[in-house]
Amino acid sequence: MNLESFVKGTELCVGSVIYTVDDVFYFQNNISDFSRESWEAPFMNFSKLVAGNFSSSLVNCEVFVSNF
């Protein structure tokens, strides 16, 4: 089943969700490798996760669901 050809917004929704999961694992790697010298890295990754791919996935998947 090729959803991209039938439902508008599928590619953006799936891509945003995949990038969000990638950002979560990247954030977990920074938490596990935490040191005093790079204390800002987990905060920067978390803010990028929330303000970047997670928020765009909500919008993109809403478009997908409304077109489904």
N, CA, C and O atoms as a CHARMM CRD file, in Angstrom:
* protein
*
  272
    1    1 MET  N      0.85100  -1.17000   0.00000 PROA 1      0.00000
    2    1 MET  CA     0.00000   0.00000   0.00000 PROA 1      0.00000
    3    1 MET  C      0.89800   1.23500   0.00000 PROA 1      0.00000
    4    1 MET  O      1.72700   1.41000   0.89300 PROA 1      0.00000
    5    2 ASN  N      0.73200   2.05500  -0.97300 PROA 2      0.00000
    6    2 ASN  CA     1.53300   3.25600  -1.13100 PROA 2      0.00000
    7    2 ASN  C      0.71900   4.46300  -0.69100 PROA 2      0.00000
    8    2 ASN  O     -0.00500   5.05700  -1.49000 PROA 2      0.00000
    9    3 LEU  N      0.84100   4.82800   0.59600 PROA 3      0.00000
   10    3 LEU  CA     0.02700   5.91100   1.13200 PROA 3      0.00000
   11    3 LEU  C      0.37800   7.26400   0.53600 PROA 3      0.00000
   12    3 LEU  O     -0.48600   8.13700   0.44200 PROA 3      0.00000
   13    4 GLU  N      1.64900   7.46000   0.12500 PROA 4      0.00000
   14    4 GLU  CA     2.04800   8.75900  -0.39900 PROA 4      0.00000
   15    4 GLU  C      1.28200   9.14900  -1.65500 PROA 4      0.00000
   16    4 GLU  O      1.05000  10.33200  -1.90400 PROA 4      0.00000
   17    5 SER  N      0.89500   8.17400  -2.43200 PROA 5      0.00000
   18    5 SER  CA     0.17100   8.50900  -3.65700 PROA 5      0.00000
   19    5 SER  C     -1.31700   8.72700  -3.40700 PROA 5      0.00000
   20    5 SER  O     -1.99400   9.30300  -4.25900 PROA 5      0.00000
   21    6 PHE  N     -1.84400   8.29000  -2.27600 PROA 6      0.00000
   22    6 PHE  CA    -3.27100   8.42300  -2.00300 PROA 6      0.00000
   23    6 PHE  C     -3.60800   9.53600  -1.01200 PROA 6      0.00000
   24    6 PHE  O     -4.63600  10.19700  -1.15300 PROA 6      0.00000
   25    7 VAL  N     -2.75300   9.74700  -0.01400 PROA 7      0.00000
   26    7 VAL  CA    -3.06800  10.69100   1.05700 PROA 7      0.00000
   27    7 VAL  C     -2.01500  11.79700   1.09600 PROA 7      0.00000
   28    7 VAL  O     -0.81900  11.53000   1.20900 PROA 7      0.00000
   29    8 LYS  N     -2.47700  13.03100   1.00000 PROA 8      0.00000
   30    8 LYS  CA    -1.57600  14.17900   1.04000 PROA 8      0.00000
   31    8 LYS  C     -1.01300  14.34900   2.45900 PROA 8      0.00000
   32    8 LYS  O     -1.75800  14.27500   3.43700 PROA 8      0.00000
   33    9 GLY  N      0.28100  14.57300   2.56500 PROA 9      0.00000
   34    9 GLY  CA     0.92200  14.80100   3.86000 PROA 9      0.00000
   35    9 GLY  C      1.53200  13.57700   4.48600 PROA 9      0.00000
   36    9 GLY  O      2.09300  13.66800   5.57800 PROA 9      0.00000
   37   10 THR  N      1.44500  12.42300   3.83300 PROA 10     0.00000
   38   10 THR  CA     1.97900  11.19300   4.41200 PROA 10     0.00000
   39   10 THR  C      3.48900  11.25500   4.55600 PROA 10     0.00000
   40   10 THR  O      4.03300  10.89600   5.60100 PROA 10     0.00000
   41   11 GLU  N      4.16000  11.70300   3.52300 PROA 11     0.00000
   42   11 GLU  CA     5.62500  11.71500   3.53700 PROA 11     0.00000
   43   11 GLU  C      6.15800  12.64500   4.62900 PROA 11     0.00000
   44   11 GLU  O      7.11200  12.29900   5.32600 PROA 11     0.00000
   45   12 LEU  N      5.55400  13.81100   4.77900 PROA 12     0.00000
   46   12 LEU  CA     5.99000  14.74300   5.81700 PROA 12     0.00000
   47   12 LEU  C      5.72000  14.20500   7.21200 PROA 12     0.00000
   48   12 LEU  O      6.54400  14.38100   8.11000 PROA 12     0.00000
   49   13 CYS  N      4.58000  13.55100   7.41000 PROA 13     0.00000
   50   13 CYS  CA     4.23300  12.99200   8.71300 PROA 13     0.00000
   51   13 CYS  C      5.20800  11.88500   9.10400 PROA 13     0.00000
   52   13 CYS  O      5.74300  11.88900  10.21300 PROA 13     0.00000
   53   14 VAL  N      5.43400  10.95900   8.21600 PROA 14     0.00000
   54   14 VAL  CA     6.33200   9.83900   8.50900 PROA 14     0.00000
   55   14 VAL  C      7.75800  10.33900   8.72500 PROA 14     0.00000
   56   14 VAL  O      8.44300   9.88400   9.64200 PROA 14     0.00000
   57   15 GLY  N      8.20600  11.26300   7.89300 PROA 15     0.00000
   58   15 GLY  CA     9.55100  11.81200   8.04500 PROA 15     0.00000
   59   15 GLY  C      9.72600  12.53800   9.36900 PROA 15     0.00000
   60   15 GLY  O     10.75700  12.39000  10.02600 PROA 15     0.00000
   61   16 SER  N      8.73600  13.31900   9.76800 PROA 16     0.00000
   62   16 SER  CA     8.81500  14.05100  11.03200 PROA 16     0.00000
   63   16 SER  C      8.85100  13.11100  12.22900 PROA 16     0.00000
   64   16 SER  O      9.58800  13.35200  13.18600 PROA 16     0.00000
   65   17 VAL  N      8.07400  12.05700  12.18400 PROA 17     0.00000
   66   17 VAL  CA     8.07000  11.08900  13.28300 PROA 17     0.00000
   67   17 VAL  C      9.41500  10.36500  13.36200 PROA 17     0.00000
   68   17 VAL  O      9.93800  10.14700  14.45500 PROA 17     0.00000
   69   18 ILE  N      9.96700  10.00000  12.22800 PROA 18     0.00000
   70   18 ILE  CA    11.26700   9.32200  12.21500 PROA 18     0.00000
   71   18 ILE  C     12.35600  10.24800  12.75600 PROA 18     0.00000
   72   18 ILE  O     13.19900   9.81700  13.54300 PROA 18     0.00000
   73   19 TYR  N     12.34700  11.50700  12.34400 PROA 19     0.00000
   74   19 TYR  CA    13.34000  12.45900  12.84700 PROA 19     0.00000
   75   19 TYR  C     13.15800  12.74200  14.33000 PROA 19     0.00000
   76   19 TYR  O     14.13600  12.99200  15.03500 PROA 19     0.00000
   77   20 THR  N     11.92000  12.70500  14.81500 PROA 20     0.00000
   78   20 THR  CA    11.67400  12.88600  16.24600 PROA 20     0.00000
   79   20 THR  C     12.26300  11.73200  17.04100 PROA 20     0.00000
   80   20 THR  O     12.90000  11.95200  18.07100 PROA 20     0.00000
   81   21 VAL  N     12.06000  10.51500  16.57800 PROA 21     0.00000
   82   21 VAL  CA    12.64300   9.34500  17.25500 PROA 21     0.00000
   83   21 VAL  C     14.16300   9.41800  17.21300 PROA 21     0.00000
   84   21 VAL  O     14.82700   9.07300  18.19000 PROA 21     0.00000
   85   22 ASP  N     14.71600   9.86300  16.09500 PROA 22     0.00000
   86   22 ASP  CA    16.16000  10.03600  15.98700 PROA 22     0.00000
   87   22 ASP  C     16.66000  11.06700  16.99400 PROA 22     0.00000
   88   22 ASP  O     17.69900  10.86000  17.62200 PROA 22     0.00000
   89   23 ASP  N     15.94100  12.16700  17.15600 PROA 23     0.00000
   90   23 ASP  CA    16.32700  13.18200  18.12900 PROA 23     0.00000
   91   23 ASP  C     16.24600  12.66000  19.56100 PROA 23     0.00000
   92   23 ASP  O     17.06900  13.02800  20.39900 PROA 23     0.00000
   93   24 VAL  N     15.26200  11.80500  19.85000 PROA 24     0.00000
   94   24 VAL  CA    15.14000  11.22000  21.19400 PROA 24     0.00000
   95   24 VAL  C     16.36100  10.35700  21.50300 PROA 24     0.00000
   96   24 VAL  O     16.90900  10.44200  22.60200 PROA 24     0.00000
   97   25 PHE  N     16.79200   9.53800  20.56400 PROA 25     0.00000
   98   25 PHE  CA    17.97200   8.70900  20.79400 PROA 25     0.00000
   99   25 PHE  C     19.23500   9.54900  20.89500 PROA 25     0.00000
  100   25 PHE  O     20.12600   9.22900  21.68200 PROA 25     0.00000
  101   26 TYR  N     19.32600  10.61100  20.11700 PROA 26     0.00000
  102   26 TYR  CA    20.46300  11.51900  20.20400 PROA 26     0.00000
  103   26 TYR  C     20.50100  12.19300  21.57700 PROA 26     0.00000
  104   26 TYR  O     21.57200  12.35900  22.16000 PROA 26     0.00000
  105   27 PHE  N     19.33800  12.57900  22.08700 PROA 27     0.00000
  106   27 PHE  CA    19.23500  13.16300  23.42300 PROA 27     0.00000
  107   27 PHE  C     19.65200  12.15400  24.49200 PROA 27     0.00000
  108   27 PHE  O     20.36200  12.51300  25.43100 PROA 27     0.00000
  109   28 GLN  N     19.22800  10.91100  24.36500 PROA 28     0.00000
  110   28 GLN  CA    19.62100   9.87800  25.32900 PROA 28     0.00000
  111   28 GLN  C     21.12300   9.63700  25.31100 PROA 28     0.00000
  112   28 GLN  O     21.72000   9.39500  26.35900 PROA 28     0.00000
  113   29 ASN  N     21.73600   9.69800  24.14800 PROA 29     0.00000
  114   29 ASN  CA    23.18300   9.55700  24.06500 PROA 29     0.00000
  115   29 ASN  C     23.88800  10.70100  24.77400 PROA 29     0.00000
  116   29 ASN  O     24.90500  10.48300  25.43300 PROA 29     0.00000
  117   30 ASN  N     23.36900  11.91100  24.65200 PROA 30     0.00000
  118   30 ASN  CA    23.98200  13.03800  25.34600 PROA 30     0.00000
  119   30 ASN  C     23.78300  12.95600  26.85500 PROA 30     0.00000
  120   30 ASN  O     24.65600  13.38100  27.61100 PROA 30     0.00000
  121   31 ILE  N     22.67100  12.42600  27.30100 PROA 31     0.00000
  122   31 ILE  CA    22.44300  12.24400  28.73300 PROA 31     0.00000
  123   31 ILE  C     23.40700  11.20100  29.29200 PROA 31     0.00000
  124   31 ILE  O     23.97200  11.39400  30.36900 PROA 31     0.00000
  125   32 SER  N     23.59800  10.10600  28.57300 PROA 32     0.00000
  126   32 SER  CA    24.48800   9.05000  29.06800 PROA 32     0.00000
  127   32 SER  C     25.95400   9.46700  29.02200 PROA 32     0.00000
  128   32 SER  O     26.77500   8.90100  29.74400 PROA 32     0.00000
  129   33 ASP  N     26.29500  10.44400  28.18900 PROA 33     0.00000
  130   33 ASP  CA    27.67500  10.91400  28.07200 PROA 33     0.00000
  131   33 ASP  C     27.82900  12.29900  28.72200 PROA 33     0.00000
  132   33 ASP  O     28.63200  13.11500  28.27000 PROA 33     0.00000
  133   34 PHE  N     27.06300  12.55100  29.77100 PROA 34     0.00000
  134   34 PHE  CA    27.04200  13.86500  30.40500 PROA 34     0.00000
  135   34 PHE  C     28.35000  14.13600  31.14800 PROA 34     0.00000
  136   34 PHE  O     28.87100  13.27500  31.85800 PROA 34     0.00000
  137   35 SER  N     28.86500  15.34500  30.96900 PROA 35     0.00000
  138   35 SER  CA    30.04100  15.78600  31.72600 PROA 35     0.00000
  139   35 SER  C     29.88500  17.27400  32.02700 PROA 35     0.00000
  140   35 SER  O     29.07100  17.96300  31.41200 PROA 35     0.00000
  141   36 ARG  N     30.66700  17.75000  32.96800 PROA 36     0.00000
  142   36 ARG  CA    30.56800  19.16700  33.34900 PROA 36     0.00000
  143   36 ARG  C     31.01700  20.09100  32.22000 PROA 36     0.00000
  144   36 ARG  O     30.54700  21.22500  32.12100 PROA 36     0.00000
  145   37 GLU  N     31.91800  19.61400  31.37600 PROA 37     0.00000
  146   37 GLU  CA    32.41300  20.45200  30.29100 PROA 37     0.00000
  147   37 GLU  C     31.35900  20.67500  29.21000 PROA 37     0.00000
  148   37 GLU  O     31.35200  21.71700  28.55400 PROA 37     0.00000
  149   38 SER  N     30.48900  19.72400  29.02400 PROA 38     0.00000
  150   38 SER  CA    29.46500  19.84600  27.98200 PROA 38     0.00000
  151   38 SER  C     28.06300  19.78800  28.58500 PROA 38     0.00000
  152   38 SER  O     27.20200  19.05600  28.09700 PROA 38     0.00000
  153   39 TRP  N     27.84000  20.55300  29.63400 PROA 39     0.00000
  154   39 TRP  CA    26.56000  20.51700  30.34300 PROA 39     0.00000
  155   39 TRP  C     25.41000  21.05800  29.50600 PROA 39     0.00000
  156   39 TRP  O     24.25300  20.71400  29.74600 PROA 39     0.00000
  157   40 GLU  N     25.72200  21.91200  28.51800 PROA 40     0.00000
  158   40 GLU  CA    24.64800  22.52500  27.74000 PROA 40     0.00000
  159   40 GLU  C     24.11800  21.61400  26.63000 PROA 40     0.00000
  160   40 GLU  O     23.03000  21.85700  26.10700 PROA 40     0.00000
  161   41 ALA  N     24.85300  20.59100  26.27000 PROA 41     0.00000
  162   41 ALA  CA    24.44600  19.73400  25.14800 PROA 41     0.00000
  163   41 ALA  C     23.08700  19.06100  25.35600 PROA 41     0.00000
  164   41 ALA  O     22.26600  19.09800  24.43900 PROA 41     0.00000
  165   42 PRO  N     22.80400  18.44600  26.51700 PROA 42     0.00000
  166   42 PRO  CA    21.46200  17.85300  26.68600 PROA 42     0.00000
  167   42 PRO  C     20.33800  18.87700  26.63400 PROA 42     0.00000
  168   42 PRO  O     19.26300  18.58400  26.10900 PROA 42     0.00000
  169   43 PHE  N     20.56600  20.07200  27.16800 PROA 43     0.00000
  170   43 PHE  CA    19.53300  21.10900  27.11800 PROA 43     0.00000
  171   43 PHE  C     19.27600  21.57100  25.68500 PROA 43     0.00000
  172   43 PHE  O     18.13100  21.78100  25.28200 PROA 43     0.00000
  173   44 MET  N     20.34500  21.72300  24.93400 PROA 44     0.00000
  174   44 MET  CA    20.19600  22.12500  23.53800 PROA 44     0.00000
  175   44 MET  C     19.47600  21.04800  22.72700 PROA 44     0.00000
  176   44 MET  O     18.62100  21.35900  21.89700 PROA 44     0.00000
  177   45 ASN  N     19.82400  19.78300  22.96700 PROA 45     0.00000
  178   45 ASN  CA    19.15900  18.70000  22.24700 PROA 45     0.00000
  179   45 ASN  C     17.69100  18.58900  22.61800 PROA 45     0.00000
  180   45 ASN  O     16.85400  18.33500  21.75100 PROA 45     0.00000
  181   46 PHE  N     17.36200  18.77500  23.89800 PROA 46     0.00000
  182   46 PHE  CA    15.96700  18.69500  24.31500 PROA 46     0.00000
  183   46 PHE  C     15.15600  19.83000  23.71200 PROA 46     0.00000
  184   46 PHE  O     14.03700  19.60900  23.24700 PROA 46     0.00000
  185   47 SER  N     15.70200  21.04200  23.71300 PROA 47     0.00000
  186   47 SER  CA    14.96200  22.15800  23.13500 PROA 47     0.00000
  187   47 SER  C     14.79100  21.98400  21.62600 PROA 47     0.00000
  188   47 SER  O     13.74600  22.33600  21.07800 PROA 47     0.00000
  189   48 LYS  N     15.81200  21.44100  20.94700 PROA 48     0.00000
  190   48 LYS  CA    15.67600  21.16500  19.51000 PROA 48     0.00000
  191   48 LYS  C     14.64100  20.07100  19.26200 PROA 48     0.00000
  192   48 LYS  O     13.88800  20.13000  18.29000 PROA 48     0.00000
  193   49 LEU  N     14.60600  19.07200  20.14700 PROA 49     0.00000
  194   49 LEU  CA    13.62900  17.98800  20.02000 PROA 49     0.00000
  195   49 LEU  C     12.20800  18.52700  20.11400 PROA 49     0.00000
  196   49 LEU  O     11.36300  18.20800  19.27600 PROA 49     0.00000
  197   50 VAL  N     11.94400  19.34000  21.12800 PROA 50     0.00000
  198   50 VAL  CA    10.58900  19.83400  21.35900 PROA 50     0.00000
  199   50 VAL  C     10.18900  20.88700  20.32200 PROA 50     0.00000
  200   50 VAL  O      9.09800  20.82400  19.75500 PROA 50     0.00000
  201   51 ALA  N     11.06800  21.84300  20.08100 PROA 51     0.00000
  202   51 ALA  CA    10.71500  22.95300  19.18800 PROA 51     0.00000
  203   51 ALA  C     10.89800  22.61200  17.71500 PROA 51     0.00000
  204   51 ALA  O     10.38900  23.32600  16.85100 PROA 51     0.00000
  205   52 GLY  N     11.60600  21.54800  17.42000 PROA 52     0.00000
  206   52 GLY  CA    11.88500  21.21600  16.02900 PROA 52     0.00000
  207   52 GLY  C     10.98500  20.13700  15.48700 PROA 52     0.00000
  208   52 GLY  O      9.85100  20.39400  15.08300 PROA 52     0.00000
  209   53 ASN  N     11.50100  18.93000  15.48300 PROA 53     0.00000
  210   53 ASN  CA    10.80400  17.82600  14.80800 PROA 53     0.00000
  211   53 ASN  C      9.52800  17.38300  15.51700 PROA 53     0.00000
  212   53 ASN  O      8.57400  16.97600  14.85400 PROA 53     0.00000
  213   54 PHE  N      9.48600  17.45100  16.84700 PROA 54     0.00000
  214   54 PHE  CA     8.27100  17.02300  17.54500 PROA 54     0.00000
  215   54 PHE  C      7.10300  17.94000  17.21400 PROA 54     0.00000
  216   54 PHE  O      6.00800  17.46800  16.90600 PROA 54     0.00000
  217   55 SER  N      7.33100  19.24300  17.27500 PROA 55     0.00000
  218   55 SER  CA     6.23400  20.17000  16.99400 PROA 55     0.00000
  219   55 SER  C      5.81200  20.11800  15.52700 PROA 55     0.00000
  220   55 SER  O      4.62700  20.23800  15.21600 PROA 55     0.00000
  221   56 SER  N      6.77800  19.94000  14.62800 PROA 56     0.00000
  222   56 SER  CA     6.38800  19.84300  13.21700 PROA 56     0.00000
  223   56 SER  C      5.69000  18.51700  12.91900 PROA 56     0.00000
  224   56 SER  O      4.86500  18.44600  12.00800 PROA 56     0.00000
  225   57 SER  N      6.01200  17.46200  13.67800 PROA 57     0.00000
  226   57 SER  CA     5.31800  16.18900  13.45400 PROA 57     0.00000
  227   57 SER  C      3.85600  16.28500  13.86100 PROA 57     0.00000
  228   57 SER  O      3.00200  15.64600  13.24600 PROA 57     0.00000
  229   58 LEU  N      3.55300  17.07200  14.88700 PROA 58     0.00000
  230   58 LEU  CA     2.15000  17.24900  15.27700 PROA 58     0.00000
  231   58 LEU  C      1.36100  17.92000  14.14900 PROA 58     0.00000
  232   58 LEU  O      0.24800  17.50000  13.83000 PROA 58     0.00000
  233   59 VAL  N      1.93000  18.94100  13.56000 PROA 59     0.00000
  234   59 VAL  CA     1.24600  19.66000  12.47700 PROA 59     0.00000
  235   59 VAL  C      1.15300  18.78400  11.22800 PROA 59     0.00000
  236   59 VAL  O      0.09500  18.68900  10.60500 PROA 59     0.00000
  237   60 ASN  N      2.26100  18.14900  10.87000 PROA 60     0.00000
  238   60 ASN  CA     2.26600  17.32700   9.65500 PROA 60     0.00000
  239   60 ASN  C      1.33700  16.13000   9.76900 PROA 60     0.00000
  240   60 ASN  O      0.66400  15.77700   8.80100 PROA 60     0.00000
  241   61 CYS  N      1.29300  15.50700  10.92500 PROA 61     0.00000
  242   61 CYS  CA     0.40600  14.35100  11.08800 PROA 61     0.00000
  243   61 CYS  C     -1.05800  14.77500  11.19800 PROA 61     0.00000
  244   61 CYS  O     -1.95300  14.00200  10.85600 PROA 61     0.00000
  245   62 GLU  N     -1.30800  15.99000  11.66900 PROA 62     0.00000
  246   62 GLU  CA    -2.68300  16.50000  11.66200 PROA 62     0.00000
  247   62 GLU  C     -3.17300  16.69100  10.23400 PROA 62     0.00000
  248   62 GLU  O     -4.32500  16.38600   9.92800 PROA 62     0.00000
  249   63 VAL  N     -2.30800  17.19200   9.36000 PROA 63     0.00000
  250   63 VAL  CA    -2.65400  17.32700   7.94400 PROA 63     0.00000
  251   63 VAL  C     -2.90500  15.96100   7.33700 PROA 63     0.00000
  252   63 VAL  O     -3.85100  15.78800   6.56900 PROA 63     0.00000
  253   64 PHE  N     -2.06700  14.98600   7.67400 PROA 64     0.00000
  254   64 PHE  CA    -2.23700  13.62700   7.17100 PROA 64     0.00000
  255   64 PHE  C     -3.56900  13.02800   7.62100 PROA 64     0.00000
  256   64 PHE  O     -4.30100  12.45100   6.81700 PROA 64     0.00000
  257   65 VAL  N     -3.87800  13.17000   8.91100 PROA 65     0.00000
  258   65 VAL  CA    -5.11900  12.59200   9.43900 PROA 65     0.00000
  259   65 VAL  C     -6.33700  13.29400   8.83800 PROA 65     0.00000
  260   65 VAL  O     -7.33500  12.63700   8.54300 PROA 65     0.00000
  261   66 SER  N     -6.27600  14.60000   8.65200 PROA 66     0.00000
  262   66 SER  CA    -7.42900  15.30000   8.09300 PROA 66     0.00000
  263   66 SER  C     -7.64200  14.93300   6.61500 PROA 66     0.00000
  264   66 SER  O     -8.76900  14.98100   6.12400 PROA 66     0.00000
  265   67 ASN  N     -6.57600  14.57200   5.91700 PROA 67     0.00000
  266   67 ASN  CA    -6.70800  14.16000   4.52300 PROA 67     0.00000
  267   67 ASN  C     -7.00200  12.67900   4.37100 PROA 67     0.00000
  268   67 ASN  O     -7.35400  12.23300   3.27900 PROA 67     0.00000
  269   68 PHE  N     -6.86800  11.91600   5.42900 PROA 68     0.00000
  270   68 PHE  CA    -7.09700  10.49000   5.37200 PROA 68     0.00000
  271   68 PHE  C     -8.57300  10.24900   5.33900 PROA 68     0.00000
  272   68 PHE  O     -9.01000   9.10000   5.28900 PROA 68     0.00000
